[in-house]
Amino acid sequence: VYTATVNVVVKNLDEARARVDALVTETGGYVAKSDVSGNTGTRRAATWVLKVPAEKFRDAVNTLTAVGVPERNTSDSQDVTEEFVDLQARVKNLRAEEDALNALLKAAPNMEGMLRVRAELKQVRGDIERAEGRQKYLATMAALSTITFAAREEENYVPPTAPEPPTFASRVRETFAGSVRALTNVGETAALTLVAAAPWVPVALVAAVLLR
């Protein structure tokens, strides 16, 4: 089961919407949910939840990323094979149990026995329907991938650039400044130590005279 989240910044939200509609048509998918905020002339934003065939998932993600300046592009997958196989085995066992109960129902000697068997049949039938429903859900999720696409309108958007690496001269300046700061801290610490010790000097002198 494939899922993805794509966030982009666009200059014109209407163009982005047209690209989304075209993508859905080309891939044979559909829009499961859409939410557009803001009015024309103001900064607008929109979010679409798209369902596209799994085999066209990667191409769809690449197409949506190219709609604007990407801010986020994450993909995830969940392997549901083991759960699907377990459900198949569970349904097979439940059907066998259902057949056995139907045979008991036909051979029930009295009404009380028939009612007990029917109650068990109802429980088994409910378990089968739930397991088959989960199977269909997993099959649908695996066949149609989910892409959450968000577009934010900003006409004069400038994407951030990576900071330039520091030059040798800037590293020298920073190193010298750091050394000066360290020396200043040492001097301040020494001065504070002397100030803290000053009140104890007379006491130390008196103690020294008495000991002598």
Buried (B, 14 or more C-beta within 10 A) or exposed (E): BBBBBBBBBBEEBEBBBEBBEEBBEEBEBEBEEEEEEEEEEEEBBBBBBBBBEBEBBEEBBEBBBEBBBBBEBEBEEEEBEEEBEEBEEBBEBBEEBBEBBEEBBEEBEEEEEBEEBEEBBEEBEEBBEBBBEBBEEBEEBBEBBBBBBBBBBBEEEEEEEEEEEEEEEEEEEEEEEEEEEEEEEEEEEEEEEEEEEEEEEEEEEEEEEEEE
